Amino acid sequence: MKTQVNIIAVVDVIGALSVKTLLDGNLCMVDDGAFDSAHQGTADLVTVVKPGQVVSWTALALDLQTPVEIKNISFAPANGHNGAAASGPAMSPPGAQQTTNGGAQGQAHGQGQEESEGDKLDLDVWTGVVPHWMTPGVPYQYRLELQMYEGSNSVMSIDSPALMCQ
């Protein structure tokens, strides 16, 4: 088993800003996991992981002249578990004390790491550890928020990708 799986979100920034959505082919997600992840190349990627495995997310722009960065990754509550974010109270089990700005189980890495949640742009990679409490075979969906340029429509999110323990 690989100790780390990398997830790459490739964004057509010009297309997404033009139609104000990450859908319609403006987002393509792939991973390099050792298991058979479902929906490779789509916004509905379900990455198959193992408990304790490191997961790293990176956003890349299709057109290198247009910037895109991950603003936030957060997990929706599933099966009574609390939601968590890959950038702070990362993927912690229910009832665990949550920390901010890079907790023990997940954090954002990059040159521009700041104290406040809103100042996390210019981060290269977001990283978290798959918790042991995840139920095998259950997809845990997460919200991927992407920042493109600045302005009222510059932040877009999608709730369809997921992690699933084997």
trRosetta pair geometry for C-beta under 8 A, 3 or more apart (Angstrom, degrees):
i j d omega theta_ij theta_ji phi_ij phi_ji
1 34 6.0 -161 -137 49 52 153
1 50 5.8 -13 -162 10 148 154
1 53 7.2 -101 157 -91 119 118
2 5 6.3 110 93 -70 124 69
2 32 7.8 -85 117 116 177 89
2 33 7.0 -155 48 -143 131 49
2 34 4.8 164 -1 -32 103 117
2 53 7.4 64 94 -143 72 117
3 53 6.5 -173 -170 -134 37 70
3 54 6.2 31 143 19 76 103
4 53 6.9 160 -99 -178 27 82
4 54 4.2 -27 -107 75 83 106
4 55 7.4 168 -158 -83 66 24
4 56 6.3 16 -175 -4 113 109
5 31 5.5 21 170 -179 106 120
5 32 6.4 -178 -154 69 65 66
5 33 4.1 11 -131 -87 127 87
5 34 7.6 -112 -91 1 103 72
5 47 6.2 147 134 178 144 126
5 49 6.0 -123 17 -102 146 95
5 53 6.2 36 -3 153 101 127
5 54 7.4 171 24 89 59 57
5 55 5.5 -15 66 -112 93 71
5 56 7.5 -180 89 27 45 71
6 31 6.4 164 85 -150 47 69
6 32 5.1 17 50 28 93 111
6 56 5.0 -23 -113 69 70 101
6 57 8.0 157 -164 -86 57 24
6 58 6.9 -2 -173 7 101 111
7 29 6.4 2 -176 -171 98 103
7 30 7.4 170 -151 88 56 36
7 31 4.7 -28 -97 -93 70 96
7 45 7.1 149 -145 116 113 150
7 47 5.9 -76 -85 -67 119 152
7 55 6.6 17 -6 -176 113 95
7 56 7.0 179 26 88 71 47
7 57 4.9 -22 72 -105 104 70
7 58 7.4 164 87 24 54 65
7 161 7.8 104 -172 -178 145 148
8 29 7.0 168 85 -148 48 56
8 30 5.5 -11 57 61 95 83
8 31 7.4 165 14 -89 69 43
8 57 7.8 159 -87 -157 28 52
8 58 5.2 -20 -112 70 72 95
8 59 7.7 145 -164 -100 58 23
8 60 6.1 1 -173 5 105 115
9 27 6.2 -21 -168 -160 97 99
9 28 7.5 146 -160 76 48 45
9 29 5.1 -17 -102 -98 69 88
9 57 6.8 20 -9 -171 107 97
9 58 7.2 -171 26 92 73 44
9 59 4.7 -25 71 -109 104 73
9 60 7.2 163 83 25 52 66
9 70 7.5 110 39 -78 135 101
9 144 6.4 163 -82 169 157 151
9 146 7.1 -137 121 -81 144 129
10 27 7.4 144 77 -157 53 46
10 28 4.5 -19 61 64 104 98
10 29 7.5 -174 20 -79 71 36
10 30 7.5 17 -5 9 109 100
10 59 8.0 160 -85 -161 24 55
10 60 5.2 -23 -108 73 68 98
10 61 7.8 97 -160 -154 61 6
10 62 5.9 82 168 -72 95 79
11 16 6.2 -26 -177 -17 101 144
11 22 7.1 -57 -128 -133 102 97
11 26 6.5 20 -158 157 69 78
11 27 5.6 -9 -105 -103 73 73
11 28 8.0 -164 -71 26 33 69
11 59 6.2 8 -7 -171 120 101
11 60 7.1 166 20 83 76 44
11 61 5.7 -43 70 -111 89 53
11 62 6.4 -124 92 -15 37 88
11 68 4.6 172 60 -146 139 175
11 146 6.2 152 -83 -177 157 162
11 148 7.2 -137 135 -80 145 123
12 15 3.7 15 122 28 119 122
12 16 6.0 144 86 -22 69 86
12 25 7.0 15 16 125 143 77
12 26 4.6 -110 56 -140 100 64
12 27 7.6 -118 21 -56 78 39
12 62 4.6 -3 -93 14 62 145
12 63 7.5 65 -143 -7 59 93
13 16 5.7 -56 -141 38 29 110
13 17 6.1 23 162 -13 65 109
13 61 5.1 -19 -19 -136 122 108
13 62 7.0 -164 4 33 74 87
13 63 6.5 -105 40 45 101 100
13 66 3.9 -164 70 131 142 133
13 67 7.4 103 -107 68 165 29
13 68 5.2 -151 -80 -56 117 113
13 148 4.8 169 -144 -142 105 132
13 149 7.7 121 179 -18 125 95
14 17 6.1 -58 -144 41 26 106
14 18 6.2 30 155 -25 62 111
14 63 6.1 31 -11 16 115 144
14 66 6.0 -144 -44 -60 82 165
15 18 5.7 -58 -146 33 28 114
15 19 6.5 -12 170 14 65 107
15 24 7.5 -145 160 100 115 104
15 25 7.1 -62 151 96 156 87
15 26 4.5 -159 104 -106 112 100
15 62 8.0 18 11 38 114 144
16 19 7.0 -78 -144 53 23 81
16 20 7.5 61 166 -114 57 10
16 21 6.5 -123 -145 82 69 32
16 22 5.4 13 -125 -93 120 54
16 26 4.1 132 -71 174 83 143
16 27 7.3 63 -83 -48 125 87
16 148 6.5 137 87 -10 126 165
16 156 6.1 -139 173 29 122 161
17 20 7.1 23 -160 -77 28 50
17 148 6.0 -132 -62 112 109 139
17 149 7.3 38 -95 21 144 128
17 153 6.7 117 -141 114 74 115
17 154 7.7 4 -108 -107 107 55
19 24 6.1 -38 98 57 158 151
19 26 7.2 -155 54 -48 115 142
20 153 5.6 -71 -119 -160 99 133
20 156 7.5 175 -174 -95 53 126
21 24 6.1 80 91 13 119 109
21 26 6.5 141 102 29 66 142
21 156 6.9 156 -137 -154 25 139
22 26 5.1 -134 -154 89 38 110
22 27 4.2 24 175 -26 99 130
22 43 6.3 129 129 -117 103 141
22 146 6.9 112 -90 31 133 131
22 156 5.1 158 -39 131 103 129
22 157 7.5 -103 0 112 139 10
22 158 4.8 -95 76 -52 141 120
23 26 6.6 36 66 31 19 101
23 27 7.3 -33 -79 25 26 105
23 43 6.5 -94 -104 18 60 162
23 158 7.5 143 -58 -110 75 118
25 28 7.7 7 -163 -57 56 94
27 43 4.5 68 89 -91 113 105
27 146 8.0 -175 -103 -8 123 153
27 158 6.3 -135 57 -21 169 158
28 41 5.4 -23 -161 -163 101 53
28 42 6.9 -31 -132 -87 60 16
28 43 7.4 -70 -89 -58 26 64
29 40 7.8 -119 100 -147 64 43
29 41 7.4 -151 62 -88 44 5
29 42 6.8 -35 41 82 84 36
29 43 6.2 94 0 -116 110 33
29 45 3.9 -106 100 -11 119 138
29 161 5.8 -26 77 -95 174 130
30 40 5.3 50 -121 -163 78 89
30 41 5.9 30 -76 -66 98 54
30 45 7.0 -153 -83 -104 22 142
31 37 5.3 71 51 -3 120 169
31 40 7.2 -114 30 -112 71 94
31 45 6.6 132 -16 180 103 135
31 47 4.7 83 -25 -114 164 113
33 37 5.3 99 49 -38 129 118
33 47 5.7 141 -27 -163 145 90
33 48 5.9 160 133 63 152 73
33 49 6.8 -100 -125 -81 138 64
35 48 3.7 -91 98 95 132 127
35 49 7.6 -144 31 -62 133 23
35 166 5.6 -143 -118 -68 161 140
36 48 6.4 38 65 10 46 148
37 40 5.9 98 92 -66 101 93
37 45 6.4 14 157 -170 123 88
37 46 6.0 -178 -168 88 77 57
37 47 4.8 -15 -123 -118 131 45
37 48 5.1 -149 -85 6 66 84
38 44 7.8 -51 117 122 93 94
38 45 7.4 154 86 -156 57 41
38 46 4.2 9 54 50 100 111
38 48 7.8 89 -7 -39 76 100
39 42 4.6 -75 176 51 95 120
39 44 4.2 -79 175 94 160 90
39 45 5.2 -149 95 -94 97 36
39 46 5.8 80 30 7 110 82
40 45 6.4 57 -101 -116 37 96
41 45 7.9 130 24 -79 27 100
42 45 6.3 166 70 -51 69 68
43 158 5.4 -90 -176 178 120 157
43 160 5.4 69 128 66 90 131
43 161 6.8 -100 170 -52 55 88
44 160 4.6 -64 -102 151 67 123
44 161 6.7 179 -151 -85 20 52
45 161 4.8 4 61 -126 83 99
45 162 7.6 -168 101 36 55 57
46 139 5.3 -60 -135 -118 120 125
46 161 7.3 -178 -77 -162 43 57
46 162 4.7 -4 -117 67 79 100
46 163 7.6 157 -163 -102 59 12
46 164 5.4 19 174 -4 103 122
47 55 7.1 115 112 -131 148 124
47 161 7.5 25 -8 -180 97 102
47 162 7.3 -168 26 96 68 50
47 163 5.3 -29 69 -112 95 65
47 164 7.1 161 79 24 43 73
48 164 5.5 -36 -104 76 61 91
48 165 7.7 83 -161 -151 64 11
48 166 5.2 60 180 -63 107 100
49 53 4.9 -151 -171 64 97 136
49 55 6.3 -42 -105 -71 148 116
49 130 4.7 -178 134 -80 133 153
49 163 5.4 -13 11 -169 129 104
49 164 7.1 139 24 69 77 38
49 165 6.0 -52 79 -97 75 55
49 166 7.2 -168 74 -10 25 87
50 53 4.7 98 61 -29 76 122
50 130 6.6 136 89 76 35 150
50 165 6.5 84 -120 -145 29 82
50 166 6.0 -37 -81 35 75 103
51 130 5.3 -134 -122 114 34 103
51 131 6.7 -37 -137 118 91 28
51 132 4.3 75 -169 -107 138 57
51 134 6.4 -177 -86 41 92 101
51 165 6.1 21 -46 -126 78 131
52 129 6.5 -17 -149 -178 31 104
52 130 6.3 -36 23 68 23 89
52 132 6.7 32 -46 -72 83 88
53 129 7.3 161 81 -154 31 63
53 130 4.8 20 51 17 80 124
54 127 6.2 -9 -173 -166 101 105
54 128 7.5 160 -154 86 57 33
54 129 5.7 -36 -98 -99 59 70
54 130 7.9 -123 -66 -3 14 82
55 86 7.5 -88 89 -126 107 131
55 127 7.0 158 84 -151 49 54
55 128 5.4 -15 60 64 97 81
55 129 7.4 165 15 -99 79 19
55 130 6.2 88 -22 -50 112 88
55 163 6.7 -60 -88 -105 164 137
56 125 5.1 -9 -170 -175 110 116
56 126 7.0 150 -157 78 56 45
56 127 4.8 -16 -102 -98 79 84
57 70 6.0 91 116 -80 117 160
57 73 6.1 126 29 -63 160 152
57 86 6.8 76 11 112 126 164
57 125 6.9 146 70 -161 46 62
57 126 4.5 -15 57 60 102 100
57 127 7.6 -164 19 -71 69 39
57 144 7.4 -157 -164 -123 150 114
58 70 7.7 -118 -138 -21 22 124
58 124 6.8 -13 -122 161 100 64
58 125 5.3 -33 -80 -104 91 75
58 126 7.8 179 -70 21 43 72
59 68 5.0 -110 143 121 122 100
59 69 5.8 158 62 -132 131 22
59 70 5.0 161 -15 -46 122 81
59 146 5.9 146 -127 -123 155 109
60 68 7.2 53 130 67 10 114
61 64 6.1 141 83 -101 106 30
61 65 7.8 -119 117 52 142 36
61 66 4.9 -172 -168 81 146 80
61 67 6.4 -118 -41 -129 144 14
61 68 4.6 143 -73 11 91 107
62 66 7.9 1 56 55 69 118
63 66 4.8 52 82 14 104 108
66 148 7.0 11 162 -159 102 104
66 149 7.6 -50 -162 -47 84 97
67 148 6.8 160 93 -143 65 55
67 149 6.7 128 61 -65 96 52
68 146 5.6 -3 -170 -178 102 116
68 147 7.1 155 -154 79 51 50
68 148 5.0 -14 -101 -94 80 86
69 121 5.3 103 85 -149 152 75
69 122 6.6 -41 -118 -52 161 22
69 123 6.3 116 -174 46 117 71
69 146 7.1 151 77 -157 33 68
69 147 5.1 -20 64 59 86 100
70 73 6.4 -10 -178 -40 126 98
70 108 7.7 -160 93 -125 114 117
70 123 6.5 -69 62 78 91 112
70 126 5.2 -88 98 -20 153 130
70 144 7.0 -70 -131 -165 99 86
70 145 7.1 95 -167 78 62 62
70 146 6.3 -50 -105 -104 45 64
70 147 7.6 45 132 14 5 87
71 120 6.7 117 -155 78 49 104
71 121 7.0 -14 -103 -83 75 77
71 145 4.3 -68 67 114 104 105
71 146 6.3 151 3 -132 94 9
71 147 4.3 104 -60 -35 111 103
71 155 5.9 -11 -3 -131 166 109
72 85 6.4 -49 -170 -148 95 122
72 87 6.2 -99 -133 15 64 140
72 117 7.7 26 -90 -179 119 101
72 120 7.5 95 -72 68 70 142
72 143 7.4 7 107 104 97 100
72 145 4.3 21 50 42 85 125
73 85 6.2 130 86 -162 59 70
73 86 4.0 -2 82 26 121 117
73 87 6.3 126 40 -22 81 96
73 126 5.5 138 4 135 131 155
73 128 7.6 -126 96 -21 133 133
73 142 5.8 21 -176 160 88 130
73 143 7.0 170 -151 83 42 58
73 144 5.8 -2 -108 -107 83 62
73 145 7.3 -148 -69 23 41 77
74 83 6.0 38 167 163 97 117
74 84 7.0 -169 -153 100 65 30
74 85 4.4 -32 -100 -96 78 83
74 86 7.6 -132 -76 3 34 72
74 142 6.4 170 87 -161 33 85
74 143 5.0 -4 58 50 85 103
74 145 7.9 27 7 -9 95 110
75 78 7.6 -70 162 -3 103 105
75 83 5.1 -177 89 -155 67 71
75 84 4.9 9 40 51 115 70
75 85 7.2 -158 9 -78 74 33
75 86 7.8 98 -30 -41 95 80
75 91 6.7 76 -5 -94 146 71
75 140 5.8 1 -155 158 120 110
75 141 7.4 141 -150 92 67 44
75 142 4.7 -46 -95 -102 63 91
75 143 7.8 -162 -80 14 19 73
76 83 5.6 -39 -142 -104 17 113
76 140 7.6 -176 56 -176 76 69
76 141 5.3 4 27 80 121 93
76 142 6.9 -160 -2 -100 76 36
76 143 7.0 97 -48 -26 89 93
76 159 7.1 55 -41 -159 131 110
77 80 7.3 -29 173 -165 108 6
77 81 5.9 -178 -153 81 71 57
77 82 6.0 -46 -105 -142 99 21
77 83 4.8 -76 -51 -47 68 81
78 81 5.7 -6 63 44 62 105
78 138 6.6 153 154 148 135 123
78 140 5.2 -133 14 -119 154 80
78 141 7.5 133 -66 26 126 74
79 135 6.2 64 -3 -3 171 136
79 138 6.7 11 -32 172 133 164
80 94 7.1 -12 128 -76 81 159
81 93 7.3 -81 -142 -154 111 53
81 94 5.0 -128 -135 -51 65 109
81 133 6.8 147 -107 120 135 126
82 92 7.7 -14 75 82 118 83
82 94 5.1 136 -1 -109 93 74
84 89 5.5 -121 -143 111 83 84
84 90 5.8 88 159 -165 115 22
84 91 4.7 160 101 -74 147 26
84 92 5.5 160 -114 26 138 66
84 98 7.8 -164 -123 -117 88 116
84 106 7.7 105 147 38 117 143
85 88 5.0 25 78 40 120 87
85 89 5.9 72 36 53 87 72
85 90 6.1 -69 90 -91 53 59
85 106 7.6 -166 109 100 54 131
86 90 5.2 54 -138 -128 31 106
86 91 6.8 30 -96 -28 64 99
86 106 4.8 -106 -157 169 54 137
86 107 7.9 -117 153 -25 62 7
86 108 7.5 94 116 -66 84 76
86 126 5.0 80 115 157 124 113
86 127 7.0 177 174 85 106 18
86 128 3.9 -98 -134 -41 89 127
86 142 7.6 41 -27 -162 112 149
87 90 6.8 142 21 -77 16 103
87 102 7.6 -43 180 -70 53 54
87 106 6.9 -61 -52 130 16 100
87 107 6.4 57 -150 -150 44 37
87 108 4.4 12 -129 -35 97 107
87 117 8.0 111 111 -136 129 82
87 120 6.5 32 -168 -152 148 164
87 126 5.9 -55 -75 -141 90 113
88 98 7.5 49 131 173 93 102
88 99 6.9 -146 174 100 73 61
88 100 4.8 -12 -158 -139 119 52
88 101 6.0 13 -116 -32 91 25
88 102 6.9 -34 -110 -22 48 27
88 103 5.9 70 167 -14 41 101
88 106 7.7 -14 37 91 18 93
88 107 7.5 71 -80 -110 32 65
88 117 7.4 -36 -49 -104 144 99
89 92 5.6 -75 171 12 79 124
89 98 3.4 -5 -121 -156 130 110
89 99 6.1 150 -95 48 68 46
89 100 6.9 -23 -45 -82 81 52
89 103 5.6 70 -111 -23 33 151
90 103 5.2 -170 19 57 88 109
90 105 4.7 -154 90 92 101 82
90 106 2.3 -152 173 49 162 117
90 107 6.6 -103 -28 -49 146 48
90 128 4.6 -155 -176 -123 124 103
90 129 7.3 90 125 28 120 73
91 105 5.4 -114 69 127 91 126
91 106 5.4 94 17 -24 99 139
91 128 4.9 109 -5 175 128 125
91 129 6.3 -159 75 69 136 58
91 130 6.9 -92 172 -122 155 24
91 131 4.8 -165 154 -30 99 104
92 96 4.2 -122 163 77 116 137
92 98 6.1 -175 44 -100 150 75
92 103 6.7 -52 -52 127 123 154
92 105 5.8 151 -77 36 74 140
92 131 6.8 134 -131 -89 16 137
93 96 5.0 95 62 -23 72 121
93 131 5.5 164 -64 -173 79 140
93 132 7.5 -28 -69 56 125 77
93 133 4.5 106 -117 -6 108 145
94 133 7.3 -140 8 140 83 166
98 103 6.9 -75 -166 -84 58 151
99 102 7.8 -49 115 83 115 43
99 103 3.8 139 62 -103 107 97
99 104 7.1 85 28 -7 143 76
100 103 7.2 35 -36 -55 9 91
100 117 7.9 -79 -162 -67 115 96
101 107 7.5 33 159 -133 41 107
101 113 7.9 108 -160 177 96 106
101 115 6.5 -31 -93 -141 148 49
102 106 7.7 -133 -142 107 46 41
102 107 3.2 36 -126 -120 79 133
102 108 7.0 -104 -78 33 88 61
102 113 7.8 23 -45 -161 129 137
103 106 6.3 18 63 50 90 65
103 107 6.7 178 37 -67 47 90
105 128 6.4 35 138 -161 79 75
105 129 4.6 -104 -164 44 82 109
105 131 6.9 31 -175 -79 154 88
106 126 7.9 30 178 169 101 80
106 127 6.1 -162 -147 109 69 58
106 128 3.1 3 -114 -113 128 78
106 129 6.0 -142 -63 11 82 69
107 126 7.9 -139 119 -153 31 61
107 127 6.2 -2 61 64 59 89
107 128 7.8 140 4 -83 35 61
108 113 6.4 164 97 -108 96 100
108 120 5.7 53 85 -163 167 122
108 123 4.6 -27 170 -153 115 155
108 125 7.6 167 -159 96 57 46
108 126 4.9 -29 -109 -110 78 77
108 127 7.4 153 -103 22 26 70
109 113 7.3 -41 -142 -62 28 127
109 123 6.6 119 77 -164 34 96
109 124 6.3 -47 102 58 83 90
109 125 4.9 -6 61 69 106 89
109 126 7.4 180 21 -93 71 27
109 127 6.0 27 -8 2 112 115
110 113 5.8 141 63 -48 74 84
110 122 5.8 162 145 122 131 65
110 123 3.3 -166 1 -135 149 52
110 124 4.4 157 -106 5 93 72
110 125 6.8 163 -64 29 87 56
111 122 5.7 -71 68 146 92 112
111 123 7.8 -167 34 -103 56 39
111 124 7.1 72 -7 -26 81 104
112 119 7.4 -126 152 156 103 83
112 120 7.4 136 105 -160 98 31
112 121 6.1 -27 99 88 150 56
112 122 3.2 73 3 77 140 122
112 123 6.3 -104 58 -58 91 61
113 120 7.1 12 -125 -128 53 74
113 123 6.7 74 -76 -97 73 100
114 119 3.5 -39 68 107 152 121
114 120 6.5 -131 40 -75 93 51
115 119 7.3 28 52 56 52 128
116 119 4.7 74 67 11 93 107
117 120 6.6 -36 -173 -18 39 118
120 123 5.6 -10 168 -25 82 131
121 147 5.8 -78 -105 78 108 156
123 126 6.6 63 129 -64 132 79
130 134 6.4 -61 179 10 92 143
130 163 6.7 -156 -111 163 105 142
130 165 6.8 138 175 -88 132 96
131 134 5.7 122 75 -25 81 92
134 138 7.2 -155 179 66 79 102
134 140 6.2 -81 -133 -29 115 139
134 163 7.5 -58 -139 112 157 107
134 165 4.5 141 110 -25 116 130
135 138 4.3 39 83 13 105 131
135 165 6.9 173 94 46 25 123
136 164 8.0 71 -160 168 44 77
136 165 4.6 -90 -101 103 57 102
136 166 6.2 -15 -143 118 102 20
137 164 6.8 14 -145 -177 12 110
137 165 7.3 -45 -5 77 39 74
137 166 8.0 63 -58 -142 59 27
138 164 6.6 -174 82 -134 31 87
138 165 7.5 11 46 36 72 90
139 162 3.8 39 179 145 104 154
139 163 7.3 148 -155 73 62 29
139 164 4.5 -43 -95 -76 63 111
140 162 5.7 148 69 -162 38 91
140 163 5.1 -21 60 62 99 82
140 164 6.9 165 11 -81 72 52
141 159 6.0 47 159 167 125 77
141 160 6.9 -63 -142 -148 116 17
141 161 7.0 130 -147 85 69 39
141 162 4.5 -51 -89 -89 53 97
142 159 7.6 -148 107 -147 25 55
142 161 6.1 -36 56 87 86 89
142 162 6.6 144 5 -108 76 43
142 163 6.9 35 -15 -4 120 94
143 157 5.2 12 -178 179 100 127
143 158 7.2 165 -149 80 58 35
143 159 5.0 -21 -96 -99 78 76
144 157 6.3 163 82 -152 45 72
144 158 5.5 -11 56 56 95 85
144 161 6.0 34 -18 31 125 128
145 155 6.1 6 -177 -174 103 101
145 156 7.4 170 -150 90 60 31
145 157 4.3 -30 -96 -92 70 103
146 155 7.2 166 83 -149 43 54
146 156 5.7 -17 60 64 92 79
146 157 7.1 161 14 -89 68 47
147 154 6.0 29 -160 140 67 98
147 155 5.4 -20 -100 -97 69 79
148 154 5.3 -147 70 -161 63 73
148 155 7.8 172 23 -80 69 31
148 156 7.1 0 9 12 113 104
149 154 4.9 -121 79 -124 75 119
150 154 5.3 -70 -150 -42 12 170
151 154 4.6 115 53 -32 72 111
153 156 7.5 22 174 -61 70 96
158 161 6.9 71 109 -5 107 91
